[in-house]
Amino acid sequence: MQAFDVDAIRARFPALSLTQDGRPIVFFDGPGGTQVPQSVIDAVAGYYREANANHGGAFLTSQRSDAIVEDAHAALADLLGVDADEITLGPNMTTLTFHVSRSIGATLRPGDEVVVSGLDHQANVDPWIAAARDNEAIVRTWEPSLDDCTLRLDGLDAVLNERTRLVAVGWASNAVGTINPIREIADRVHRAGAWLYVDAVHAAPHLPLDARAVDADFVACSVYKFFGPHLGALYGRHEIMDSLPAYKVRPASNRFETGTGNHEGDAGAAAAVEYLADVGTRYGGAAATASRRERVLAAMHAIRAYELDLYRYLAARLAELPGVRILGLTADADMDRRTPTAAITIDGVTPHAAADRPDANQPIRPAFGNFAAARRMRVQADPLVSVRLKGLNRLVIPGSFEAVLKADGEPVGRRSFFQPTNPNRCDNCRELGIIDLDFHVPGSAITGRDLTVDLEVVSSPAGMSPRFPLAAAGNPTLNVRMLLGEAAQ
Ligand SMILES: Cc1ncc(COP(=O)(O)O)c(C=O)c1O
């Protein structure tokens, strides 16, 4: 087997030769998306040159187009280890998840429960909160352990019960790289009689995936994270997808693909999987005659081994820097439980300042912020505080209000809100909307202190001032999220 030849691989990606001010750019924002190889660019351009047509025509370009769309489904199925007709393609993971969550939501009954995790990207949280809200179901949160950024199985046991219908969890965390034990999670979820929805957006570029081996019911991923175009893919187990009500127009053949697809993106998606298969043949030891699935798996093993070596090098260099800390699992024995994604804090330096250093001698482009997922992690030196209440609190907010963040009873932040949704809906609806509260205060004002948020109605005839004790006091990166709704009658 040929050694992983990084120079040869890099040469296939035109964007890697981009420069800024005469110097090569270093892309450090892999979790945000990858550059694409020339073969993917050619496939997208080739679609326009040779196959551009709508679906189902009895003419050459339409037949070519249909064959490309079919191959894209087969390619994503090969990536995930499932059947081609179990793949739904769509704009991105978030849209696909909202879409199927509406169908799953329609099967929920009042009082049913869904479980989301505090380690997940919001794309695998908010669709389930919305589905629960629309169907009077309850959302429970499986909280991660903050010391090592892992989800513990006993934490899952504590939130599962006979009313649980669905658990949504990430295969791996895009914020800190933790890989979750999906097979063990699936066993527990299925024992409780629920479905498991897995967000594999961060896992797909880094790990060999087998949706059947881990017994997931749904697996969603995004092709732009592994060398392809901006497109999402969803695996849904045959028997479940067939049983779900679909929100679609009647003639559409695929029950969950609505309207005209992104066919040029489909062409690029198939090419991205082909690129991986080629890596598997060249550097993963797979025979050229092996199936695409086998070659992709070989590629992912080779990529994983190379990336972990890179990560070990990065971690060792970061450890030499004073004040720098990598979040999550860092022990060598835990390497098989993390991806090479490193989220770091630097004592006394804000994420924005660290990411945009004017004196850097090379244009390095790391991502910074909370990656839509870091609500419960101490990733910001001068934090944006947002606090998330345990569970979904229902309350009536009949007018504008102010939210006051208090530390040990002393106000340290204040936000004003106007009624977030149409008050005319109040008569019959159960809820008025979800709000996130973000307070900009120095970490030193709140760290180690007992935090609460008070809501003060400022323009309402019915004055009220509900008060919520916060679960995890003193964590400067907690979020408050509230579902505003009618008080239970
Ligand atoms: C772990 C994870 N899940 C979901 C998403 C959302 O994916 P998409 O942009 O395809 O909607 C992202 C995007 O960064 C992500 O990293």
The ligand as a Tripos MOL2 file, in Angstrom:
@<TRIPOS>MOLECULE
LIG
   16    16     1     0     0
SMALL
NO_CHARGES

@<TRIPOS>ATOM
      1 C1        -22.2050   18.8080   13.6520 C.3       1 LIG1
      2 C2        -22.9950   19.6520   12.6860 C.ar      1 LIG1
      3 N1        -24.2920   19.3810   12.5310 N.ar      1 LIG1
      4 C3        -25.0610   20.0890   11.6720 C.ar      1 LIG1
      5 C4        -24.5280   21.1300   10.9470 C.ar      1 LIG1
      6 C5        -25.4230   21.8710    9.9840 C.3       1 LIG1
      7 O1        -25.1710   21.3780    8.7070 O.3       1 LIG1
      8 P1        -25.7520   22.1010    7.4190 P.3       1 LIG1
      9 O2        -24.9540   23.3220    7.1930 O.co2     1 LIG1
     10 O3        -25.5890   21.0850    6.3230 O.co2     1 LIG1
     11 O4        -27.1760   22.4110    7.6630 O.co2     1 LIG1
     12 C6        -23.1760   21.4530   11.0750 C.ar      1 LIG1
     13 C7        -22.5950   22.5700   10.3170 C.2       1 LIG1
     14 O5        -21.5200   23.0180   10.5670 O.2       1 LIG1
     15 C8        -22.3850   20.6890   11.9810 C.ar      1 LIG1
     16 O6        -21.0870   20.9420   12.1310 O.3       1 LIG1
@<TRIPOS>BOND
     1     1     2 1
     2     2     3 ar
     3     2    15 ar
     4     3     4 ar
     5     4     5 ar
     6     5     6 1
     7     5    12 ar
     8     6     7 1
     9     7     8 1
    10     8     9 2
    11     8    10 1
    12     8    11 1
    13    12    13 1
    14    12    15 ar
    15    13    14 2
    16    15    16 1
@<TRIPOS>SUBSTRUCTURE
     1 LIG1         1 GROUP 0 **** ****
